[in-house]
Amino acid sequence: MARKGGSTRLKRQAAPSFYAVPRKKHPFLTTIEPGPHPASVSYDPITLLRDVIKVVRTKKEAEYAIKLGRLMVDGLPRRSIRFPIGLMDVVELGGTDKAYRMLPEKGHLVSPFVIPYDERNRKLCQVRSKVTVKRGRIQLGTHDGRTFLVEEGPKYSLGDALLVELPSGRILDVVSMKKGNLGLVVKGTKLGFIGEIKEVMKGSFSVEPSVRVSLGSDEVVLPKDFVIPVGAKAPLLTLPRRVE
């Protein structure tokens, strides 16, 4: 009989470089299925619970908790051991009083940070697409695979961040990608820094849009999709500040 589907195992040495796991202790990790985040920038639930957060000791314990629906991602139970968990996702494990948000830090595209428990029902989603659909309504697509139908199209622009209520998906607020707001760097060598946006520069056919951000005593120019606006005078959510 012909083989169906791809492998569900991934060699540890071939895992993304930001994975905080020992590479030679065991040979394999669990692969990630298609979902809201690309496999190259997300964790599978077993690796996250066992090797990173360390709330379980073995793969069997992790599978048991996941199959029972105790793993909550953005307020919803996720029962797949291959579900991708990525940037800004809120992770909880039933039976504990801790919630984690997946955020960038030095050397890691995403890493879990403990957040105040009353913030577990909110997250920031960056607008990555904006199209007009039937009846002239505007559809927004965000970095975590969500879509929103909105009436006030001019209010939203590519690069803006939506403060979203979980798990309902209701938009609570909008943080614009504009001068004076704070931005979180989510890619590149300045990963994890928060700084003031000094200028937003439009792109062209051959030049991608970029932003100039003040990071301490330095100002750097980064591609627009390297930065997520997180607030005006202060971040809307609790975020760790990277320091050298």
N, C-alpha and C positions, 0 to 999 in steps of 0.2 A: 504494500500500500504506500502511496506517495506521502511524503512528509508535508504537513500543513502548518503554516505559520513559521515565524522566526524563533530564534532561541530565546528562552526566558532567563538566561544567565549571561552575565557580563564579567569578563576577567578584570580583577581589581586593577591590574597595571594599565588597562585600557580605559578606566573610569576617568571622568573629567578631572582636571588638575586640582580643582578647588575642593574635591571630596576629602573630608577630614577623617580618613580611614587608613589603617596600616595596610600597605600594599602586598606584603609577603606573608602575613600571618595565616590567611586563608586564600584559596584561589579565586572564588567567585563572589559576585554581588548579583542582585536582582535587576533585570533590565526595566526600563520605563516604557509604559504604553503611551500611545498618542493621547494627548489631553490638552489642558489649558496652557502648559509651559513646554518649551522644547526640552528634549532629553539632555542637551548639552548645558542647560542652566537650571537643572532641578534635581532634587533627591527623590529616590523611591522611599516609601514609608518604612520598610524594614531597616534600611541603612540609617535613616534618620533617627528612628526610635532606639535602635540597638547600639550604633557606633558613635552617633553625634550627641543626641540628648541623653542617651544611656538610661532610659527608664525601664528597659527590658534587658535581659541578659543574653537571650538566644533568639535565633530566627523563629523557632517554634513558638516562643512566648509572644513575639511580635505578631505572627500570623494569627494566633488565637485571639489576641486583643482586636486586631483589625477585622477579622471575620465576625466578631460579636458586635461590631459597630461602635467600638469605644474610641476609635480614632476620628476626631472631628477636624475637618479642614474648612475654614471659612464658615463655621457654624453648621456644617452638614456632615453626617457620617460617611466615611469613605471605606468601603469594604474590599477594594482591590489592593493587592500587595504591590501593584506596579503603577499606581496612580502618581502622576508627577506633582511634586510640591515645590513651588518656586517663589520668586520675589514677591514680598508683601503678604504672602499667605499667612493666615493665623492658624496655628496648630494646637490642639488640645488632646489630652488622653483622659478618657473617663476614669474617675476614681482619684484624680489628682486635682489640686486647686491652682495649677499653673497653666499659663497660656504663653505661647511663643509666637513671635513674628519673624518671618524669614527676611533678613536684611543683609546688605553687603558689609563686609569688613575687609581689612587688609589681607590679601591673599585668598579671599573666599568670595565668590560671586553672591552666594547666599549662605547665611549661617543663622541658627536660631538664637533669638534674644528673648529673655523673659520680659513680659510687658505687664503693666497694671491690669488686673483681672477685669476691670470695668471697660477696658479698651478692646476686649476680644471681639466685640460686635461691630468693629469699624476697620476699614482698610482703605488705602489709597490705590487707585487704579489709573494708570497713565493712558491718555487717549492716543491710540496709534493709527486709527483710521476714522474717516468721516465721509459718509456717502448719503445721497438723497434717495429715498425709497418711495413707494406708492403714497399718493395723496400729499406729496411734498414734505413728508416727515423726514427728519434727520436721524440716521443710525450711526451711533458711535461704537467703535471697537476698541477694547483696551488691551493692555499688555498681558493680561491673564485670561484672555479668551472670552471675556464677557461682551455682550452687546446691549446697548441701551437705545430705545426710541425716545427722542426728545422733540419738543415743539419749538423751543427757542434756539434755533441753529446758530445764530451769530454769537451766542453766549459761550460757545465751546470752540476750541481750536486744537489742532494737533499739538501734542506735547503737554497740554494741560493735565492736571491730576484731579480725579473725582474722589471725593470722600464718600464712601459707600457704606450703607448699613448692611450688616450681615445677620442672618442669611437672606434677608428679603431682597437685597440688591437695590434698595432705594437710594437715590442720590441725595446726600445731605448738604454738600457744599462743593465748590469748584475752586481750585487753586490754579491761577493762570501762569503760563510760562511768560513772565514779563519782568522788566527791570524792577529791582527792589525786593522781589520775593526771594525766599530761600530755596535752594536746590540741593538735592541729595545726589551725589555722584554714584552711579550704579555699575559703571564699567571703567576700564582703563587703570592707569597707575595711581590715580587719585581716588580709587574705590573706597567708598565709605565716608568721604569728607562731606560736610555740609557747609555751604557758603552762599553769599548773596549774589544773585544774578545781576550782572552789570549791564549786559547788552544781549539782545537776541538778534542774530544776523540771518537774513534770508539766504536761501541757497539759490543755485542756478542749475542749468542743465548738467554742468560738470563739477559743481561744488555743492556739497551737502549742507543743509542748514546747521548752524552752530550757535553756541552760547558762550559768552565770556563770564566766568565766575570768579569771584574773589574768595580765595582760600587762605585766610590768615594774612600774611604779608605778600602773598603771591596772587597773581591773576593768571588764569589759564583759559585757553579757548578749547572747547570740547564739542564733539558732534552733539546735535540736539538730543538724540536718543540715549546719550550717556547720562543725562540729568533728568531727575523727576522733581518738579516743584512740590514742596512739602508744607508751605505756609507763608504768611506775610512777615510779621515780626518774630514769630516763633512757630515751630512745627506744630501741625494740628494733632499729631500723634507723638508718643514718646519714642525718640530715636537715639541710639548711641552716637556720640560724637567721636570721630576718629582723631587722634592726636599723634604726632610723630614722636 
